[in-house]
Amino acid sequence: MTEPWASVEDVAKHLGVAKDSVYRWIDHRGLPAHKIGRLWKFKLSEVDEWVRAGGVDDGDATPEGDH
């Protein structure tokens, strides 16, 4: 079975950060994302690999609710 696509909201919940952080990481940190029309879609396995590889600095996350 193939891995389903995840939304920005799904990734934010998965990582425990604000959606704004996800958008910022796409633009400035190379978070693996695929643009489908106007929407960004993700494979959570790619996101997890990016995090493990050090894609984001510790102080770069905005905790959810700190918008």
WOTAWO-V14767 format. One record per residue. N is the residue number from 0. SS is DSSP state (@ for helix, = for strand, . for the rest). OMEGA is omega in whole degrees, 0 to 359 (* if undefined). Layout:
BEGIN
N|SS|OMEGA  N|SS|OMEGA
END
This chain:
BEGIN
0|.|182  1|.|180  2|.|180  3|.|176  4|.|179  5|=|179  6|.|175  7|@|179  8|@|178  9|@|181  10|@|179  11|@|178  12|@|180  13|@|182  14|@|180  15|.|180  16|=|177  17|.|177  18|@|178  19|@|178  20|@|180  21|@|179  22|@|180  23|@|180  24|@|175  25|@|184  26|@|192  27|@|186  28|.|176  29|.|175  30|.|183  31|.|182  32|.|181  33|=|180  34|=|178  35|=|188  36|.|178  37|.|186  38|=|172  39|=|177  40|=|188  41|=|166  42|.|184  43|@|178  44|@|178  45|@|179  46|@|179  47|@|178  48|@|179  49|@|179  50|@|181  51|@|180  52|.|178  53|.|183  54|.|181  55|.|176  56|.|181  57|@|184  58|@|187  59|@|183  60|.|172  61|.|181  62|=|180  63|.|182  64|.|178  65|.|186  66|.|*
END
